[in-house]
C-alpha cells in the first residue's frame, strides 16, 4: 500500500517511507568510496591522496542541486498541502530547468578554476597533475550531478521514494562495475575511476529527467512554466542551509587537508580520506532520513496539522538517537577492517588512520541531531533558522576547532575537532527547537 504525505505517521511508517531516501543517499556517497578503493589499491597512494584532495572542490559544484531539491521540495510539498497541484508542478518544472542551466555554468567555471584551486590548496608535482586529471573528467558530468542531487530530494516529494532508490542503485552499480573494469581490469588508472564516476552521475541525473518529462504516476511532472523570482528566492532561502552545509563541509575538508599536510604530510591526507569515506556513508543515513521526512513535515505544516507535527518531531528525535548510537558503535568496530581495506599496504599510514578512527567515531553521536534540526526548519519554510544551524555546525565551529585544537594537541587535535564541533552544534539546535516551538506549534 502506497504511503501518502497526508497519512498519519507512526514510527514504522516513518521508517518505511524514509528507507528509500536513506539507501539512496548512501548509494550516492559510495561513489567516492568506490573510486578511493580502486585508486588506492590499483593505482597508488599519491593518486589516492589526489582524489581525496580535490573531491571537496568538486562536491561544492554539485551542492546547488541539493539547495534546489530541499528548498524547492519544502515549497512544493507545502503548496500541495494547500491543494494547489498545478502550481506545485509549475514550481517543480522551473526549479529543474534552472538547476540544469546552473549545472552547465558551474561545469565551465570548474574547468577554469580547477588547477588554480588545487595549487592554492597546496597540491604540487604529481599530486597536482593527478588532481587536474581526475577533476576535468568529473566536471564534464556536473550538470547531471546537480540534477541527481535535486531529484534525490524531489522523489520523496513526488511520493515516489522507491523509484528514486532504484535509479540511485542503478547509478551506484554503474560506478562499481565500471571502476572494476576500467581500473582493475583495463589499465585506465585514475582516468578510468573518473570516467566511471562521471557516467554513473549521468545515470542518476538523466534517467529521472526523462521520467518526469513523460506522463507518470507520481505527484509531479515537468511542464511548461515561467520564471518566477519570488519562487526562486523562496527556494534559495529555504535551501540555503543545505547549500551552506554542503559548501561549508567541502571548504572545511579543504582546510583539514591543509592542516593535515602540515602536521602529517601526504599520509595525513590519505588517512583523512578513509575517514571521510566512512563519514560520507554514515552521514548519508542521517541526510536520507532528513530528506525523507521533509516533505511530510512540509505537507502537514501547509495543512495546519499541528498535532501531526508534534508527533513527527518526537518520533524523529528518537529515531535519530538510535541511529547515532548504532553508527558510533559500528564505526569503532569497523575501524580496523576498513582501514586495512583501503591502506593496509602501508603500516605507517594504517597507524595514522586507526588513531583517527578511534576519536572521529564519537562525532556520530551528535551529528544526526543537527542535520535533522536544520532540515526540520527547512521543511517549515524557515530558511533563516535552518541556515543558522548549518552555518554554525559546518563552518564556524569546525573552523575554530580545526585551527585551535591542533595548536595544543597536534594531529590528535585535528581528529578531535569534528567531535567538538558536532557537540556544540547539537546544543545550538536544542536551543532553537525550544525557542520556536510555539511559533510552529510542534
Secondary structure, DSSP 4 states (H G I P E B T S, - for coil): -PPPTTS---HHHHHHHHHHHHHHHHHHHHHHHHHHHHHHHHT-HHHHHHHHHHHHHHHHHHHHHHHHHHHHHHHHHHHHHTT-HHHHHHHHHHHHHHHHHHHHHHHHHHHHHHHHHHHHHT--HHHHHHHHHHHHHHHTTHHHHHHHHHHHHHHHHTT-HHHHHHHHHHHHHHHHHHHIIIIIISTTHHHHHHHHHHHHHHHHHHHHHHHHHS--SSS---------HHHHHHHHHHHHHHHHHHHHHHHHHHHHHHHHHHHHHHHHHHHHHHHHHHHHHHHHHHHHHHHHHHHHHHHHHHHT-HHHHHHHHHHHHHHHHHHHHHHHHHHHHHHHHHHHHHHTT-HHHHHHHHHHHHHHGGGGGTHHHHHHHHHHHHHTT-HHHHHHHHHIIIIIHHHHHHHHHHHHHTHHHHHHHHHHHHHHHHHHHHHHHHHTHHHHT-
